[in-house]
Every structure is written in structure tokens, then in C-alpha cells.
């Protein structure tokens, strides 16, 4: 009887954790949605400034960076599939790959920023203010995701995840996919349109 109570008590706790992540992501959608809406309005008002600076942007570099982030999302799916199948070693390899790709993404962003600074783009310019603020906030979210991922990796190394219990991998994946989707929107608005 005690085993049954322990097993059923754990289910609501897992569901509460998932609900908490969804609630947090809902708040993040509102936050980034407001930033993106502000960017769209600002861009319409400062169209000439945005058009002028677009020549400085490195679409090939940031396109590669976008591909890296999308590939990391694919590895999240693979990691979750691995642990659902009980493949611990595969889970660890995929988590390590996500970390490497996330770090590469941040390195690519740092390279893009340093190039733009070298070209004379100011944080206080009509383009620079929203660009650096929004991409910086996104980069911070990627960094937080990498720190969370380190925690997930440590738990995986300790054998905390199994085919029956992989909530931590799943909730991390929700966050990471959100960060990827936000980047795709930002990439489209800053670099493609």
C-alpha cells in the first residue's frame, strides 16, 4: 500500500512541474511578444535607419547560427526519444551535443555583435537599441538554457532519468524549443524582412 501511495504522489508532482514550465513559457511568450511588437512598430517608424544598417548584417553567419540552433532542437527530440527507450548513453550524447551547439550559437552571436561594433553600430542608434536589447535578452535565455542543461546532464550522469521517469529532460526540451522558436522569429524580423 505504501508503494502505491508513493507512486501516485509522484505523478501530481511531475504534472505540477510541467504546468509550472508551461506557465513560465506563457509569461515569456507575452514578454517576447511585447518586445517583437515594439520592434515592428519601431521598425516602421525608423525604416530608413533599419534599411541602412541591414548592409552590415551577416546573413550567412547568422543563417548558419540559426541552423545550429534548429539542429540543437532536433537533438532535444532525439534525447527525449533516447530516454523514453531507456538508452542512457544515447541520452548523454544528445545532451552533450545540445550543449555544444548552444555554446556555438552564443559564440556566433558574440562574433556578430563584435563585427557590428567594429563597423560602428552603436547601442544607442535607431537600429542598435532594439537589436542589441532583444538579441541580448534572447542570448541570455540561451545561456540560462545551457545552465539548465548542465543540471539535466548531471542528473542524467547520476542515472536519475529512465524510460518511466524523464520529466526533467522533457521540461528542459519545452524551454529549449521555445528559445529556438523565438530566435526564428527574431532572425526573420532582423535579417530577412
C-alpha positions in Angstrom: 0.0 0.0 0.0 2.8 2.4 0.8 4.4 1.8 -2.6 1.2 2.7 -4.3 0.8 5.9 -2.4 4.4 6.9 -3.1 4.0 6.2 -6.8 0.7 8.1 -7.1 2.0 11.0 -5.1 4.8 11.5 -7.6 2.5 11.8 -10.6 0.9 15.1 -9.5 4.3 16.5 -8.6 5.6 15.8 -12.1 2.4 17.3 -13.6 2.8 20.4 -11.4 6.4 20.8 -12.6 5.2 20.6 -16.3 2.4 23.0 -15.6 4.9 25.4 -13.9 7.1 25.3 -17.0 4.1 25.9 -19.3 3.0 28.9 -17.1 6.5 30.3 -17.2 6.7 29.9 -21.0 3.3 31.6 -21.3 4.8 34.6 -19.5 7.8 34.5 -21.8 5.5 34.5 -24.8 3.9 37.7 -23.6 7.3 39.2 -22.8 8.9 38.4 -26.1 5.6 39.1 -27.9 5.6 42.7 -26.5 9.3 43.1 -27.5 8.6 41.9 -31.0 5.5 44.1 -31.4 7.6 47.1 -30.2 10.3 46.1 -32.7 7.7 46.0 -35.5 6.3 49.4 -34.6 9.8 50.9 -34.1 11.0 49.4 -37.4 8.0 51.0 -39.3 8.9 54.4 -37.7 12.6 54.1 -38.4 12.5 52.4 -41.8 15.4 54.3 -43.2 17.7 53.6 -40.3 16.9 49.9 -40.5 17.4 49.8 -44.2 20.8 51.5 -43.9 22.1 49.1 -41.2 20.9 45.9 -43.0 24.0 46.1 -45.2 26.2 45.5 -42.1 24.3 42.3 -41.1 26.0 39.0 -41.9 23.1 36.8 -43.1 25.4 33.9 -44.0 26.9 33.8 -40.4 23.5 34.3 -38.7 21.9 31.8 -41.1 24.4 29.2 -40.0 23.9 30.2 -36.4 20.1 29.7 -36.9 20.7 26.3 -38.4 22.9 25.4 -35.4 20.1 26.3 -33.0 17.5 24.4 -35.1 19.8 21.4 -35.1 20.1 21.6 -31.3 16.3 21.4 -31.1 16.4 18.3 -33.2 18.9 16.8 -30.7 16.4 17.6 -27.9 13.8 15.5 -29.7 16.4 12.7 -30.1 17.5 12.9 -26.4 13.9 12.6 -25.3 13.4 9.7 -27.6 16.5 8.0 -26.3 15.5 8.2 -22.7 11.9 7.1 -23.4 13.6 4.0 -25.0 15.8 3.6 -21.9 19.0 4.4 -23.8 21.1 6.3 -21.2 24.3 6.6 -23.2 22.4 8.0 -26.2 20.6 10.5 -23.9 24.0 11.7 -22.7 25.5 12.0 -26.2 22.5 14.0 -27.4 22.5 16.3 -24.3 26.3 16.9 -24.8 25.5 17.8 -28.5 22.9 20.2 -27.4 25.3 21.9 -25.1 28.0 22.2 -27.8 25.5 23.6 -30.3 24.1 26.1 -27.8 27.6 27.3 -27.0 28.4 27.6 -30.7 25.2 29.7 -31.1 26.3 32.0 -28.4 29.8 32.2 -29.9 28.2 33.1 -33.3 26.2 35.8 -31.7 29.3 37.2 -30.0 31.0 37.2 -33.3 28.1 39.0 -35.0 28.0 41.6 -32.2 31.7 42.2 -32.3 31.6 42.7 -36.1 28.7 45.1 -35.8 30.6 47.1 -33.1 33.7 47.2 -35.3 31.6 48.5 -38.2 30.5 51.4 -35.9 27.0 50.3 -35.0 26.1 52.0 -31.7 23.9 50.6 -29.0 22.2 54.0 -29.0 21.3 54.1 -32.7 17.8 53.6 -34.0 18.7 50.1 -35.1 21.2 49.2 -32.4 19.0 49.8 -29.4 16.3 47.3 -30.3 18.7 44.9 -32.0 21.2 44.6 -29.1 18.4 44.7 -26.4 16.3 41.9 -28.0 19.1 39.7 -29.2 20.9 40.2 -25.9 17.8 39.1 -24.0 17.5 36.1 -26.3 21.1 35.3 -25.7 20.6 35.4 -22.0 17.7 32.9 -22.4 20.1 30.6 -24.3 22.7 31.0 -21.6 20.1 30.1 -18.9 19.1 27.1 -21.0 22.7 26.0 -21.1 22.9 26.2 -17.3 19.7 24.3 -17.0 21.1 21.7 -19.5 24.2 21.3 -17.3 21.9 20.4 -14.4 20.0 17.9 -16.6 23.3 16.4 -17.7 24.4 16.0 -14.1 21.1 14.2 -13.2 21.5 12.0 -16.3 25.0 11.1 -15.2 23.6 10.1 -11.8 21.1 7.9 -13.5 18.1 9.9 -12.5 16.2 9.5 -15.8 14.7 6.4 -17.1 12.1 5.4 -19.7 9.4 5.8 -16.9 10.8 9.0 -15.4 12.2 11.6 -17.7 10.3 14.8 -16.7 13.5 16.9 -16.4 14.5 16.2 -20.0 11.0 16.9 -21.2 10.6 20.2 -19.3 14.1 21.4 -20.4 13.1 20.5 -24.0 10.0 22.7 -23.8 12.1 25.6 -22.8 14.8 25.0 -25.4 12.2 24.7 -28.2 10.6 28.0 -27.1 14.0 29.7 -27.2 14.5 28.3 -30.8 11.1 29.5 -32.0 11.8 33.0 -30.6 15.1 33.1 -32.4 13.5 32.1 -35.7 11.0 35.0 -35.4 13.9 37.4 -34.5 16.0 36.1 -37.3 13.2 36.7 -39.7 12.4 40.2 -38.5 16.0 41.5 -38.2 17.7 39.7 -41.1 15.2 38.6 -43.7 12.4 41.1 -43.9 
